[in-house]
């Protein structure tokens, strides 16, 4: 019964090697820092480390601080915590799959097989389609729409956490080069995430 063992395999990937355990340790430290220094920027650490799944909460007006009584606040906080836990589990498992080397792959084929997980399975291809749509919305807003607004938030959220580097590099640049750097950076971040997602899908099937 392969479907029955997948949750156990997912947990094993999330805790079974040094890379995934190191990620979980860093995440635990960031959670402690969030409570120890609630007014500092460290409060964004857990959300950043569990992106992109945790960033879905930004698309819904439902999270800590939601007004509407105790029951609504508890439900909203639980929803936010659930996204963080799912993001942590998924990211740790993806890193665990990345650390698991494929046996029997000749050295000449390793370069080709490095990017193959991003396109040879439906989860990764679906994710790349979302990334392409987000980048397309951004490019339309920048070059066609009279008001770009906050269109950059969509590719930023879809390709986090590495997309934070893209916005950091493109921020100080003025003129036409800034959106080019941001687009290239988010595209590369999305490709990296797709590789991780594809390797995770392979590991769960295997």
Secondary structure as UniProt FT lines:
FT   HELIX           2..15
FT   HELIX           18..36
FT   TURN            37..39
FT   HELIX           41..44
FT   HELIX           45..49
FT   TURN            50..52
FT   HELIX           53..59
FT   TURN            60..61
FT   TURN            64..65
FT   HELIX           70..99
FT   TURN            103..104
FT   HELIX           107..116
FT   TURN            117..119
FT   HELIX           122..143
FT   TURN            149..151
FT   HELIX           152..158
FT   TURN            159..162
FT   HELIX           163..171
FT   HELIX           176..205
//
